[in-house]
Amino acid sequence: MNLTRELILTEPKANNHFSKIASNYKELRTTDVDHIKHIKNLLDGESKINIADIGCGDGRYSLEILKSFKNCYLHCIDYNENMIKYLERYLTENKFTNFCARSGDANKLPLENDSMDCVMTFNAIHHFDLEKFFSEVYGSLKDDGHLFIYTRLRNQNYRSVWGEYFPLFADMENRLYELNELEEYVENAEMNIKSLRVFGHSRTSTLDRLVHQAKNNHYSTFALYDEKTFDESLDIFQKNIQKNFNDLEQITWHDENILLEIEKY
Ligand SMILES: C[S@@+](CC[C@H](N)C(=O)[O-])C[C@H]1O[C@@H](n2cnc3c(N)ncnc32)[C@H](O)[C@@H]1O
């Protein structure tokens, strides 16, 4: 297997990946809403607040934010125009009008200074330049504003079904962070972690579904493989699953993510 390939997914390549999968992103990913409910409990779900969803993708979580914060105004920002197109359609179909959506860079946010009560970003920080992102968030948040980061840590990724059984998956995904690294970025940005919470999710899937997800790059990690390495790895993955699970209709594992609530000093 060729391990000497380029491990960094460059921005244009990543953008190309998200353009390709934008039309069926929701179908490929599993949407968990417990972190949104948790955020709602931490904030006042009734107040009129400005929220930004950065790296919003096709809007599967933007919709959940709008459902949870009835009186908010939501700014959806993603640098992929295809994702923004699907998001606009999706939120409009669901009869929401209290939002705006624009293509924009997390590293140079198109938001006014001191304008946001809350900035949220889900499953996206490993694509950002974190130092620039924190500095931009710091500027756009009001003094008592909150930043919520929902992500999987590198060690959580290793323990997923992909990390355990798909060759090279977790090693290749070197863009994810560990908690101590995130803590350092937060401190350098003169911000403070107010709370953190790990969310566990029990998963069940079929081997066919897992193969479908991998082939369709449901994680951008798969776009890091060259074709030959991917095909060989997928083959080994299927053998690993067959070896470790009796029922290929009931593959079970445990996923974990972390939510950080961050405030200005
Ligand atoms: C894994 S997807 C997550 C989408 C969504 N938050 C969700 O959980 O469904 C990451 C998203 O971040 C966007 N993205 C990556 N780099 C970005 C950047 N520098 N600025 C804005 N968006 C970015 C991608 O286009 C993609 O839609």
The ligand as a Tripos MOL2 file, in Angstrom:
@<TRIPOS>MOLECULE
LIG
   27    29     1     0     0
SMALL
NO_CHARGES

@<TRIPOS>ATOM
      1 C1        -17.9090   18.0270    7.2990 C.3       1 LIG1
      2 S1        -18.8170   19.3770    6.6400 S.3       1 LIG1
      3 C2        -19.9080   19.7760    8.0000 C.3       1 LIG1
      4 C3        -21.1340   20.5050    7.5660 C.3       1 LIG1
      5 C4        -22.1620   20.7790    8.6780 C.3       1 LIG1
      6 N1        -21.6570   21.6250    9.7200 N.3       1 LIG1
      7 C5        -22.6550   19.4560    9.2410 C.2       1 LIG1
      8 O1        -22.2390   19.0650   10.3460 O.co2     1 LIG1
      9 O2        -23.4360   18.8200    8.5460 O.co2     1 LIG1
     10 C6        -17.6400   20.7020    6.6920 C.3       1 LIG1
     11 C7        -18.1310   21.9550    5.9990 C.3       1 LIG1
     12 O3        -17.1750   23.0030    6.2290 O.3       1 LIG1
     13 C8        -17.0490   23.7720    5.0420 C.3       1 LIG1
     14 N2        -15.7640   24.4660    5.0980 N.ar      1 LIG1
     15 C9        -14.5320   23.9420    5.0370 C.ar      1 LIG1
     16 N3        -13.6010   24.9140    5.1530 N.ar      1 LIG1
     17 C10       -14.2570   26.0810    5.2980 C.ar      1 LIG1
     18 C11       -13.8460   27.4280    5.4720 C.ar      1 LIG1
     19 N4        -12.5630   27.7670    5.5310 N.pl3     1 LIG1
     20 N5        -14.7980   28.3640    5.6040 N.ar      1 LIG1
     21 C12       -16.1140   28.0460    5.5600 C.ar      1 LIG1
     22 N6        -16.5610   26.7850    5.3960 N.ar      1 LIG1
     23 C13       -15.6480   25.8090    5.2740 C.ar      1 LIG1
     24 C14       -17.1610   22.7280    3.9300 C.3       1 LIG1
     25 O4        -17.5190   23.3240    2.6970 O.3       1 LIG1
     26 C15       -18.2350   21.8010    4.4730 C.3       1 LIG1
     27 O5        -19.5240   22.1910    4.0620 O.3       1 LIG1
@<TRIPOS>BOND
     1     1     2 1
     2     2     3 1
     3     2    10 1
     4     3     4 1
     5     4     5 1
     6     5     6 1
     7     5     7 1
     8     7     8 2
     9     7     9 1
    10    10    11 1
    11    11    12 1
    12    11    26 1
    13    12    13 1
    14    13    14 1
    15    13    24 1
    16    14    15 ar
    17    14    23 ar
    18    15    16 ar
    19    16    17 ar
    20    17    18 ar
    21    17    23 ar
    22    18    19 1
    23    18    20 ar
    24    20    21 ar
    25    21    22 ar
    26    22    23 ar
    27    24    25 1
    28    24    26 1
    29    26    27 1
@<TRIPOS>SUBSTRUCTURE
     1 LIG1         1 GROUP 0 **** ****
